[in-house]
Amino acid sequence: MLTLFLVLAVLATMVAGAVLAVGRFRVDDEDSGGAVGIVVAPCALALYLGSAAMGVVIGWEGYKGAEDGMMAEAGSAQSLYWSTVALPEQESEEVRERLRAYLGAVVEDDWPAMQAARGLSPEGDAAYADLAASVRSLSVSDTGDGLDRLTARQELNSLGEARLERADAATEAMPPLLTGIAALSAIVVAVLPFAMIRSGSRVAYFWAAANLAFVFATVVLLFYMGHPFSGILAHDAGTIEDAVAGLDGIDRALDAPLSAY
């Protein structure tokens, strides 16, 4: 709601500024070739272009970084699942059940919390703690599965690191200062063409209006960029859901030789 209010406030300021510029505050020929045209307009344009470009780059880098982190998290979950194959049946079943419970909590509890910019959910934290307890309590064995136990602990650590990265991404938003600079400079860039129209030609007004619409669209993009789990660029839980489906595939692969036999 606050974002919508700010966007509408920017639009209202742009339109009001354009109307006032046309009616009362036109820039005369002397000013358009002087301080306004040489200093004010280029500075406002530079601020607008620089802040808008930085905002888009920050949003895109955050999106791609979150995507890589989710892929790493899904890969660690599947590797952890595979590492339980050679473990004793009771320990293996416990780790697998808690891993599935954790991934379920990520989808059902973490994602709504991340979309609301609240970080991660307590349910997800509890599910990960249970999973960690089951992996770290694996008994020492001399049956040759020590490497699998070590792999399970390593993948658990990787899973935890990916979870922390996801927590950071879920609370990172566009810097308010950068968004404010972009909005204020955008208002100037949108209004100045109306003030500098020397003749009342329809073509001049058309291009001034087109410039206002384009500049306003970029402001909307910046305000709604959000973070990697909400806004225009937002990941869904599809990667984690695919990881759960991959666990089902692992079970089928393990059961296939038995059924064939």
Backbone as CSV, one residue per row, in Angstrom:
resi,resn,N_x,N_y,N_z,CA_x,CA_y,CA_z,C_x,C_y,C_z
1,MET,0.829,-1.205,0.000,0.000,0.000,0.000,0.865,1.259,0.000
2,LEU,1.917,1.252,0.830,2.812,2.405,0.875,3.490,2.612,-0.477
3,THR,3.899,1.503,-1.100,4.561,1.618,-2.410,3.616,2.223,-3.437
4,LEU,2.367,1.784,-3.452,1.390,2.330,-4.387,1.174,3.818,-4.131
5,PHE,1.105,4.198,-2.870,0.932,5.618,-2.537,2.106,6.446,-3.042
6,LEU,3.324,5.951,-2.873,4.499,6.686,-3.328,4.529,6.800,-4.850
7,VAL,4.163,5.721,-5.520,4.138,5.743,-6.991,3.111,6.758,-7.494
8,LEU,1.924,6.747,-6.892,0.890,7.711,-7.297,1.307,9.136,-6.970
9,ALA,2.027,9.314,-5.865,2.506,10.648,-5.508,3.506,11.155,-6.542
10,VAL,4.387,10.265,-7.009,5.344,10.653,-8.058,4.613,11.020,-9.337
11,LEU,3.629,10.212,-9.712,2.866,10.495,-10.928,2.127,11.822,-10.807
12,ALA,1.489,12.059,-9.676,0.756,13.313,-9.483,1.699,14.507,-9.541
13,THR,2.888,14.352,-8.962,3.861,15.447,-8.998,4.329,15.714,-10.415
14,MET,4.550,14.650,-11.178,4.972,14.826,-12.573,3.906,15.544,-13.389
15,VAL,2.653,15.106,-13.270,1.567,15.700,-14.045,1.341,17.147,-13.619
16,ALA,1.320,17.390,-12.301,1.126,18.755,-11.814,2.269,19.654,-12.256
17,GLY,3.483,19.127,-12.195,4.624,19.909,-12.632,4.572,20.232,-14.112
18,ALA,4.124,19.269,-14.913,4.004,19.507,-16.357,2.957,20.575,-16.645
19,VAL,1.819,20.501,-15.957,0.757,21.495,-16.173,1.234,22.887,-15.763
20,LEU,1.889,22.986,-14.613,2.387,24.281,-14.161,3.479,24.813,-15.090
21,ALA,4.316,23.899,-15.589,5.381,24.329,-16.486,4.814,24.900,-17.774
22,VAL,3.766,24.264,-18.295,3.149,24.746,-19.528,2.420,26.062,-19.291
23,GLY,1.735,26.177,-18.155,0.894,27.345,-17.922,1.602,28.548,-17.341
24,ARG,2.586,28.319,-16.431,3.116,29.468,-15.702,4.644,29.533,-15.637
25,PHE,5.307,28.417,-15.743,6.743,28.428,-15.476,7.554,27.948,-16.680
26,ARG,7.251,28.466,-17.829,8.033,28.121,-19.007,9.462,28.670,-18.867
27,VAL,10.401,27.932,-19.425,11.789,28.381,-19.466,11.983,29.184,-20.748
28,ASP,12.390,30.425,-20.613,12.532,31.257,-21.811,13.801,30.895,-22.576
29,ASP,13.962,31.513,-23.716,15.079,31.179,-24.591,16.428,31.395,-23.915
30,GLU,16.516,32.445,-23.126,17.793,32.741,-22.475,18.157,31.677,-21.449
31,ASP,17.163,31.254,-20.653,17.429,30.237,-19.626,17.668,28.861,-20.231
32,SER,16.960,28.523,-21.313,17.119,27.207,-21.919,18.517,27.015,-22.490
33,GLY,19.158,28.116,-22.846,20.533,28.026,-23.313,21.535,28.393,-22.251
34,GLY,21.055,28.632,-21.041,21.934,29.023,-19.956,21.987,27.987,-18.857
35,ALA,21.711,28.425,-17.604,21.865,27.534,-16.447,20.960,26.319,-16.534
36,VAL,19.714,26.508,-16.966,18.772,25.385,-17.013,19.200,24.355,-18.047
37,GLY,19.485,24.839,-19.241,19.821,23.905,-20.315,21.201,23.309,-20.206
38,ILE,22.151,24.041,-19.619,23.537,23.574,-19.576,23.874,22.873,-18.265
39,VAL,23.268,23.282,-17.150,23.626,22.733,-15.848,22.515,21.866,-15.250
40,VAL,21.332,22.446,-15.072,20.257,21.752,-14.355,19.799,20.507,-15.092
41,ALA,19.432,20.643,-16.362,18.910,19.501,-17.115,19.920,18.364,-17.230
42,PRO,21.186,18.616,-17.614,22.148,17.511,-17.678,22.408,16.838,-16.337
43,CYS,22.464,17.640,-15.274,22.688,17.047,-13.942,21.521,16.160,-13.523
44,ALA,20.293,16.648,-13.743,19.120,15.844,-13.392,19.072,14.570,-14.216
45,LEU,19.392,14.679,-15.516,19.386,13.499,-16.378,20.445,12.498,-15.952
46,ALA,21.628,13.005,-15.577,22.699,12.107,-15.140,22.317,11.384,-13.847
47,LEU,21.728,12.112,-12.904,21.280,11.477,-11.665,20.226,10.430,-11.928
48,TYR,19.284,10.764,-12.793,18.202,9.833,-13.110,18.739,8.570,-13.779
49,LEU,19.555,8.734,-14.820,20.075,7.577,-15.533,20.973,6.732,-14.645
50,GLY,21.817,7.383,-13.852,22.722,6.637,-12.985,21.989,5.853,-11.909
51,SER,21.049,6.493,-11.232,20.320,5.814,-10.156,19.406,4.729,-10.709
52,ALA,18.765,4.996,-11.853,17.895,3.980,-12.448,18.704,2.765,-12.880
53,ALA,19.857,2.989,-13.505,20.699,1.876,-13.944,21.211,1.076,-12.749
54,MET,21.648,1.769,-11.698,22.123,1.067,-10.504,21.006,0.244,-9.870
55,GLY,19.793,0.808,-9.840,18.668,0.079,-9.261,18.359,-1.193,-10.024
56,VAL,18.356,-1.107,-11.353,18.070,-2.283,-12.171,19.163,-3.336,-11.998
57,VAL,20.420,-2.887,-11.970,21.532,-3.831,-11.810,21.472,-4.507,-10.446
58,ILE,21.206,-3.734,-9.395,21.115,-4.317,-8.058,19.985,-5.346,-7.993
59,GLY,18.827,-4.999,-8.557,17.703,-5.931,-8.555,18.000,-7.197,-9.328
60,TRP,18.636,-7.067,-10.501,18.927,-8.237,-11.327,19.994,-9.116,-10.678
61,GLU,21.031,-8.486,-10.110,22.071,-9.268,-9.443,21.495,-10.017,-8.247
62,GLY,20.599,-9.367,-7.509,19.961,-10.053,-6.391,19.127,-11.230,-6.856
63,TYR,18.427,-11.055,-7.970,17.599,-12.134,-8.525,18.462,-13.323,-8.931
64,LYS,19.548,-13.054,-9.675,20.420,-14.136,-10.130,21.146,-14.791,-8.960
65,GLY,21.564,-13.997,-7.982,22.221,-14.577,-6.818,21.300,-15.496,-6.040
66,ALA,20.054,-15.090,-5.884,19.084,-15.945,-5.191,18.819,-17.220,-5.986
67,GLU,18.776,-17.106,-7.304,18.567,-18.281,-8.150,19.699,-19.288,-7.978
68,ASP,20.933,-18.803,-7.990,22.082,-19.695,-7.792,22.043,-20.333,-6.405
69,GLY,21.663,-19.543,-5.402,21.578,-20.092,-4.057,20.526,-21.180,-3.921
70,MET,19.388,-20.978,-4.587,18.335,-21.987,-4.535,18.760,-23.277,-5.235
71,MET,19.468,-23.133,-6.352,19.971,-24.320,-7.046,20.957,-25.078,-6.163
72,ALA,21.821,-24.333,-5.477,22.774,-24.970,-4.570,22.052,-25.663,-3.415
73,GLU,21.008,-25.038,-2.902,20.243,-25.635,-1.806,19.562,-26.919,-2.255
74,ALA,18.968,-26.896,-3.443,18.314,-28.094,-3.963,19.328,-29.204,-4.213
75,GLY,20.501,-28.830,-4.760,21.533,-29.838,-5.004,22.053,-30.445,-3.711
76,SER,22.233,-29.637,-2.688,22.702,-30.149,-1.397,21.682,-31.096,-0.783
77,ALA,20.399,-30.760,-0.929,19.354,-31.633,-0.388,19.370,-33.000,-1.062
78,GLN,19.513,-33.017,-2.368,19.541,-34.302,-3.070,20.815,-35.083,-2.751
79,SER,21.942,-34.374,-2.635,23.190,-35.062,-2.285,23.108,-35.649,-0.874
80,LEU,22.497,-34.912,0.039,22.317,-35.417,1.397,21.430,-36.662,1.384
81,TYR,20.402,-36.636,0.568,19.495,-37.785,0.472,20.250,-39.013,-0.045
82,TRP,21.073,-38.826,-1.082,21.848,-39.925,-1.637,22.847,-40.472,-0.623
83,SER,23.406,-39.607,0.202,24.446,-40.038,1.134,23.924,-40.984,2.203
84,THR,22.604,-41.090,2.335,22.035,-41.964,3.371,21.848,-43.396,2.884
85,VAL,22.170,-43.660,1.623,21.898,-44.981,1.052,22.619,-46.087,1.807
86,ALA,23.892,-45.858,2.142,24.692,-46.910,2.773,24.592,-46.923,4.291
87,LEU,23.810,-46.008,4.858,23.693,-45.948,6.316,22.757,-47.030,6.832
88,PRO,22.854,-47.352,8.121,21.880,-48.283,8.696,20.453,-47.798,8.451
89,GLU,19.548,-48.735,8.285,18.187,-48.393,7.847,17.502,-47.400,8.775
90,GLN,17.639,-47.597,10.088,16.960,-46.708,11.027,17.485,-45.274,10.909
91,GLU,18.809,-45.118,10.858,19.387,-43.786,10.725,19.042,-43.170,9.381
92,SER,19.097,-43.988,8.342,18.783,-43.501,7.003,17.357,-42.982,6.920
93,GLU,16.412,-43.734,7.460,15.003,-43.327,7.410,14.771,-42.036,8.192
94,GLU,15.444,-41.904,9.325,15.250,-40.704,10.144,15.744,-39.455,9.401
95,VAL,16.930,-39.542,8.814,17.472,-38.392,8.085,16.579,-38.049,6.898
96,ARG,16.131,-39.049,6.172,15.304,-38.793,4.987,13.963,-38.170,5.361
97,GLU,13.354,-38.685,6.409,12.068,-38.125,6.833,12.226,-36.665,7.265
98,ARG,13.282,-36.392,7.995,13.473,-35.013,8.462,13.895,-34.090,7.322
99,LEU,14.594,-34.614,6.339,14.935,-33.805,5.167,13.675,-33.448,4.391
100,ARG,12.797,-34.428,4.218,11.528,-34.142,3.532,10.690,-33.138,4.332
101,ALA,10.687,-33.291,5.649,9.932,-32.352,6.483,10.511,-30.949,6.361
102,TYR,11.832,-30.863,6.283,12.463,-29.550,6.142,12.087,-28.897,4.812
103,LEU,12.202,-29.642,3.718,11.858,-29.076,2.413,10.379,-28.692,2.358
104,GLY,9.535,-29.488,3.012,8.122,-29.117,3.083,7.909,-27.822,3.834
105,ALA,8.660,-27.629,4.927,8.553,-26.373,5.690,9.075,-25.191,4.877
106,VAL,10.092,-25.413,4.047,10.609,-24.344,3.187,9.521,-23.861,2.239
107,VAL,8.813,-24.811,1.627,7.780,-24.457,0.648,6.557,-23.847,1.330
108,GLU,6.093,-24.482,2.400,4.821,-24.089,2.998,4.940,-22.923,3.986
109,ASP,6.076,-22.798,4.637,6.218,-21.781,5.687,7.228,-20.686,5.333
110,ASP,8.394,-21.091,4.818,9.412,-20.085,4.495,8.949,-19.144,3.393
111,TRP,8.353,-19.715,2.348,8.045,-18.878,1.183,7.037,-17.768,1.481
112,PRO,5.935,-18.061,2.175,5.031,-16.952,2.524,5.715,-15.880,3.370
113,ALA,6.594,-16.305,4.283,7.304,-15.333,5.116,8.257,-14.491,4.271
114,MET,8.942,-15.118,3.316,9.874,-14.385,2.467,9.137,-13.417,1.552
115,GLN,8.005,-13.833,1.026,7.232,-12.950,0.158,6.743,-11.717,0.904
116,ALA,6.527,-11.866,2.199,6.104,-10.735,3.026,7.284,-9.977,3.617
117,ALA,8.505,-10.312,3.172,9.726,-9.637,3.633,9.932,-9.795,5.141
118,ARG,9.514,-10.956,5.694,9.721,-11.217,7.120,10.920,-12.131,7.367
119,GLY,11.657,-12.443,6.327,12.764,-13.370,6.490,12.279,-14.803,6.405
120,LEU,12.846,-15.672,7.219,12.469,-17.077,7.216,11.508,-17.371,8.366
121,SER,10.842,-18.518,8.265,9.807,-18.856,9.238,10.392,-19.628,10.418
122,PRO,9.785,-19.518,11.584,10.217,-20.334,12.728,10.044,-21.825,12.449
123,GLU,9.015,-22.176,11.680,8.789,-23.588,11.350,9.948,-24.142,10.528
124,GLY,10.430,-23.333,9.584,11.572,-23.769,8.789,12.831,-23.911,9.632
125,ASP,13.034,-22.978,10.559,14.194,-23.060,11.449,14.135,-24.324,12.310
126,ALA,12.941,-24.622,12.810,12.789,-25.808,13.654,13.016,-27.080,12.846
127,ALA,12.501,-27.107,11.610,12.680,-28.287,10.767,14.151,-28.489,10.423
128,TYR,14.869,-27.386,10.179,16.295,-27.530,9.883,17.054,-28.000,11.129
129,ALA,16.680,-27.517,12.293,17.332,-27.956,13.536,17.132,-29.455,13.746
130,ASP,15.922,-29.942,13.465,15.664,-31.382,13.592,16.505,-32.181,12.598
131,LEU,16.608,-31.675,11.372,17.423,-32.353,10.361,18.884,-32.367,10.790
132,ALA,19.374,-31.228,11.267,20.770,-31.158,11.705,21.037,-32.122,12.847
133,ALA,20.096,-32.235,13.769,20.271,-33.144,14.898,20.362,-34.587,14.428
134,SER,19.546,-34.953,13.441,19.556,-36.331,12.949,20.855,-36.653,12.217
135,VAL,21.422,-35.680,11.510,22.667,-35.922,10.776,23.856,-35.945,11.729
136,ARG,23.891,-35.024,12.661,25.042,-34.925,13.561,25.063,-36.030,14.614
137,SER,23.943,-36.704,14.775,23.904,-37.808,15.740,24.182,-39.159,15.092
138,LEU,24.575,-39.150,13.811,24.903,-40.416,13.154,26.055,-41.081,13.897
139,SER,25.909,-42.358,14.172,26.908,-43.073,14.953,28.162,-43.341,14.128
140,VAL,29.284,-43.489,14.828,30.535,-43.854,14.162,30.495,-45.339,13.847
141,SER,30.863,-45.671,12.615,30.755,-47.065,12.194,32.035,-47.501,11.505
142,ASP,32.353,-48.792,11.626,33.521,-49.362,10.950,33.107,-50.225,9.764
143,THR,31.929,-50.035,9.256,31.416,-50.883,8.175,31.730,-50.335,6.802
144,GLY,32.540,-49.279,6.719,32.920,-48.746,5.420,32.045,-47.614,4.935
145,ASP,31.053,-47.185,5.739,30.179,-46.096,5.307,30.589,-44.763,5.942
146,GLY,31.821,-44.694,6.424,32.269,-43.451,7.046,32.277,-42.290,6.080
147,LEU,32.613,-42.548,4.809,32.622,-41.482,3.815,31.215,-40.937,3.595
148,ASP,30.215,-41.808,3.626,28.834,-41.345,3.456,28.400,-40.465,4.624
149,ARG,28.834,-40.820,5.811,28.493,-39.995,6.973,29.165,-38.626,6.879
150,LEU,30.416,-38.616,6.431,31.122,-37.352,6.255,30.439,-36.508,5.170
151,THR,30.041,-37.162,4.084,29.336,-36.459,3.008,28.024,-35.874,3.506
152,ALA,27.304,-36.642,4.329,26.032,-36.159,4.865,26.247,-34.897,5.700
153,ARG,27.289,-34.883,6.505,27.562,-33.698,7.335,27.979,-32.506,6.462
154,GLN,28.764,-32.772,5.427,29.168,-31.687,4.532,27.977,-31.092,3.793
155,GLU,27.092,-31.945,3.314,25.918,-31.459,2.599,24.953,-30.738,3.538
156,LEU,24.916,-31.169,4.800,24.104,-30.451,5.782,24.642,-29.034,5.968
157,ASN,25.962,-28.901,6.049,26.556,-27.569,6.174,26.258,-26.713,4.948
158,SER,26.338,-27.322,3.772,26.025,-26.590,2.547,24.566,-26.159,2.535
159,LEU,23.699,-27.021,3.018,22.277,-26.698,3.083,22.041,-25.526,4.035
160,GLY,22.743,-25.541,5.159,22.615,-24.443,6.113,23.126,-23.130,5.552
161,GLU,24.243,-23.177,4.820,24.772,-21.958,4.212,23.803,-21.401,3.174
162,ALA,23.212,-22.293,2.380,22.243,-21.837,1.384,21.011,-21.240,2.051
163,ARG,20.635,-21.787,3.202,19.489,-21.242,3.930,19.793,-19.829,4.441
164,LEU,21.009,-19.628,4.943,21.387,-18.295,5.415,21.414,-17.296,4.258
165,GLU,21.908,-17.716,3.102,21.917,-16.831,1.941,20.495,-16.477,1.518
166,ARG,19.609,-17.445,1.608,18.203,-17.180,1.256,17.572,-16.210,2.254
167,ALA,17.961,-16.328,3.515,17.447,-15.405,4.530,17.906,-13.978,4.235
168,ASP,19.177,-13.827,3.846,19.676,-12.495,3.514,18.957,-11.930,2.299
169,ALA,18.769,-12.759,1.274,18.113,-12.290,0.051,16.661,-11.900,0.302
170,ALA,16.021,-12.559,1.273,14.610,-12.292,1.545,14.384,-10.992,2.286
171,THR,15.443,-10.396,2.808,15.290,-9.138,3.539,16.011,-7.974,2.861
172,GLU,16.725,-8.265,1.789,17.432,-7.208,1.064,16.481,-6.542,0.080
173,ALA,16.377,-5.236,0.155,15.516,-4.481,-0.748,16.325,-3.350,-1.376
174,MET,15.719,-2.670,-2.327,16.380,-1.542,-2.968,16.707,-0.478,-1.923
175,PRO,17.937,0.053,-1.928,18.280,1.111,-0.963,17.319,2.293,-1.088
176,PRO,16.666,2.696,-0.002,15.698,3.803,-0.088,16.305,5.089,-0.634
177,LEU,17.578,5.357,-0.288,18.221,6.574,-0.777,18.329,6.550,-2.293
178,LEU,18.704,5.412,-2.839,18.830,5.287,-4.292,17.479,5.459,-4.968
179,THR,16.453,4.853,-4.392,15.109,4.987,-4.962,14.634,6.430,-4.886
180,GLY,14.923,7.105,-3.763,14.529,8.509,-3.630,15.217,9.402,-4.630
181,ILE,16.528,9.185,-4.844,17.257,9.983,-5.830,16.684,9.755,-7.218
182,ALA,16.391,8.497,-7.540,15.825,8.182,-8.854,14.469,8.856,-9.043
183,ALA,13.629,8.843,-8.008,12.295,9.430,-8.114,12.355,10.941,-8.270
184,LEU,13.167,11.602,-7.461,13.254,13.066,-7.524,13.852,13.535,-8.840
185,SER,14.923,12.886,-9.274,15.532,13.280,-10.549,14.608,12.945,-11.717
186,ALA,13.824,11.874,-11.584,12.882,11.514,-12.640,11.803,12.587,-12.794
187,ILE,11.370,13.163,-11.683,10.367,14.228,-11.754,10.901,15.416,-12.552
188,VAL,12.143,15.781,-12.278,12.751,16.902,-13.003,12.880,16.568,-14.485
189,VAL,13.346,15.366,-14.789,13.521,14.951,-16.188,12.183,14.898,-16.915
190,ALA,11.121,14.535,-16.207,9.805,14.448,-16.843,9.177,15.820,-17.059
191,VAL,9.440,16.776,-16.164,8.773,18.085,-16.224,9.508,19.075,-17.127
192,LEU,10.828,19.047,-17.118,11.600,20.044,-17.862,11.243,20.134,-19.355
193,PRO,11.020,19.029,-20.055,10.660,19.171,-21.477,9.407,20.011,-21.708
194,PHE,8.442,19.946,-20.800,7.238,20.776,-20.943,7.585,22.257,-20.747
195,ALA,8.464,22.526,-19.794,8.822,23.911,-19.519,9.655,24.521,-20.637
196,MET,10.331,23.677,-21.421,11.237,24.192,-22.443,10.625,24.197,-23.840
197,ILE,9.327,23.859,-23.932,8.652,23.929,-25.230,8.499,25.395,-25.617
198,ARG,9.025,25.763,-26.763,8.999,27.162,-27.182,7.768,27.476,-28.024
199,SER,7.298,26.516,-28.759,6.079,26.718,-29.544,5.068,25.660,-29.152
200,GLY,3.826,25.985,-29.269,2.786,25.075,-28.809,2.443,23.987,-29.804
201,SER,3.415,23.409,-30.472,3.148,22.371,-31.471,2.732,21.073,-30.785
202,ARG,1.864,20.346,-31.463,1.398,19.080,-30.912,2.523,18.052,-30.847
203,VAL,3.436,18.117,-31.804,4.547,17.169,-31.807,5.403,17.346,-30.563
204,ALA,5.680,18.595,-30.183,6.495,18.856,-29.001,5.822,18.341,-27.743
205,TYR,4.519,18.570,-27.646,3.792,18.070,-26.479,3.728,16.538,-26.481
206,PHE,3.604,15.962,-27.653,3.552,14.493,-27.740,4.841,13.885,-27.201
207,TRP,5.982,14.395,-27.672,7.243,13.822,-27.223,7.522,14.127,-25.755
208,ALA,7.074,15.251,-25.271,7.220,15.542,-23.844,6.378,14.580,-23.012
209,ALA,5.164,14.308,-23.490,4.298,13.360,-22.784,4.865,11.945,-22.849
210,ALA,5.426,11.577,-24.022,6.037,10.248,-24.148,7.224,10.107,-23.208
211,ASN,8.009,11.170,-23.088,9.132,11.158,-22.155,8.646,10.990,-20.725
212,LEU,7.588,11.694,-20.360,7.030,11.565,-19.001,6.573,10.138,-18.734
213,ALA,5.891,9.534,-19.719,5.395,8.165,-19.533,6.551,7.181,-19.374
214,PHE,7.584,7.341,-20.188,8.728,6.434,-20.115,9.440,6.574,-18.773
215,VAL,9.675,7.815,-18.363,10.372,8.045,-17.091,9.555,7.507,-15.923
216,PHE,8.250,7.726,-15.959,7.397,7.219,-14.885,7.418,5.692,-14.844
217,ALA,7.459,5.054,-16.018,7.501,3.587,-16.056,8.756,3.048,-15.375
218,THR,9.878,3.721,-15.577,11.101,3.263,-14.914,11.027,3.464,-13.403
219,VAL,10.351,4.526,-12.987,10.173,4.740,-11.548,9.314,3.623,-10.952
220,VAL,8.244,3.248,-11.651,7.402,2.140,-11.190,8.224,0.864,-11.078
221,LEU,9.077,0.615,-12.075,9.929,-0.571,-12.050,10.816,-0.580,-10.813
222,LEU,11.415,0.547,-10.495,12.305,0.610,-9.332,11.544,0.420,-8.022
223,PHE,10.378,1.039,-7.915,9.607,0.923,-6.676,9.112,-0.508,-6.453
224,TYR,8.804,-1.209,-7.541,8.260,-2.553,-7.410,9.308,-3.634,-7.649
225,MET,10.588,-3.239,-7.688,11.639,-4.232,-7.862,11.645,-5.210,-6.693
226,GLY,11.430,-4.682,-5.497,11.346,-5.536,-4.311,12.638,-6.284,-4.051
227,HIS,12.529,-7.526,-3.558,13.675,-8.393,-3.363,13.445,-9.671,-4.156
228,PRO,14.389,-10.604,-4.185,14.265,-11.762,-5.077,13.068,-12.669,-4.838
229,PHE,12.296,-12.442,-3.773,11.155,-13.305,-3.522,9.833,-12.542,-3.495
230,SER,9.867,-11.284,-3.893,8.639,-10.507,-4.029,8.885,-9.406,-5.046
231,GLY,7.825,-8.835,-5.569,7.990,-7.770,-6.540,7.987,-8.293,-7.963
232,ILE,8.490,-7.462,-8.875,8.477,-7.818,-10.295,9.361,-9.029,-10.561
233,LEU,10.565,-9.025,-9.989,11.473,-10.168,-10.109,11.349,-10.999,-8.840
234,ALA,10.597,-12.063,-8.916,10.350,-12.873,-7.721,10.446,-14.353,-8.067
235,HIS,11.214,-15.067,-7.274,11.303,-16.518,-7.422,10.137,-17.174,-6.693
236,ASP,9.634,-18.254,-7.271,8.669,-19.071,-6.540,9.403,-20.277,-5.959
237,ALA,8.641,-21.167,-5.355,9.250,-22.324,-4.691,9.440,-23.498,-5.634
238,GLY,9.398,-23.235,-6.943,9.484,-24.325,-7.913,10.770,-25.124,-7.815
239,THR,11.896,-24.458,-7.546,13.177,-25.168,-7.457,13.173,-26.159,-6.302
240,ILE,12.637,-25.748,-5.156,12.576,-26.651,-4.000,11.567,-27.769,-4.255
241,GLU,10.456,-27.444,-4.885,9.481,-28.478,-5.218,10.078,-29.502,-6.177
242,ASP,10.892,-29.037,-7.116,11.577,-29.961,-8.024,12.559,-30.842,-7.258
243,ALA,13.179,-30.275,-6.230,14.095,-31.067,-5.414,13.352,-32.186,-4.686
244,VAL,12.155,-31.880,-4.189,11.338,-32.908,-3.535,10.972,-34.000,-4.535
245,ALA,10.609,-33.583,-5.745,10.309,-34.572,-6.787,11.541,-35.411,-7.093
246,GLY,12.726,-34.777,-7.017,13.953,-35.534,-7.231,14.177,-36.580,-6.165
247,LEU,13.782,-36.283,-4.934,13.888,-37.289,-3.876,12.999,-38.486,-4.171
248,ASP,11.822,-38.220,-4.698,10.939,-39.324,-5.100,11.603,-40.156,-6.190
249,GLY,12.295,-39.486,-7.102,13.001,-40.211,-8.158,14.121,-41.076,-7.598
250,ILE,14.806,-40.570,-6.565,15.856,-41.362,-5.931,15.269,-42.614,-5.304
251,ASP,14.123,-42.472,-4.645,13.470,-43.646,-4.043,13.094,-44.669,-5.101
252,ARG,12.584,-44.189,-6.227,12.213,-45.120,-7.300,13.449,-45.815,-7.868
253,ALA,14.543,-45.068,-7.982,15.775,-45.663,-8.500,16.318,-46.724,-7.550
254,LEU,16.177,-46.488,-6.244,16.663,-47.456,-5.270,15.767,-48.681,-5.183
255,ASP,14.465,-48.482,-5.419,13.532,-49.602,-5.328,13.486,-50.425,-6.602
256,ALA,13.924,-49.851,-7.702,13.811,-50.533,-9.001,14.533,-51.879,-9.020
257,PRO,15.784,-51.979,-8.553,16.454,-53.285,-8.597,15.743,-54.343,-7.766
258,LEU,15.174,-53.919,-6.616,14.470,-54.866,-5.774,13.229,-55.397,-6.463
259,SER,12.459,-54.485,-7.066,11.240,-54.923,-7.736,11.545,-55.777,-8.953
260,ALA,12.670,-55.408,-9.661,13.025,-56.196,-10.835,13.432,-57.606,-10.435
261,TYR,14.120,-57.682,-9.296,14.542,-58.984,-8.812,13.330,-59.803,-8.379
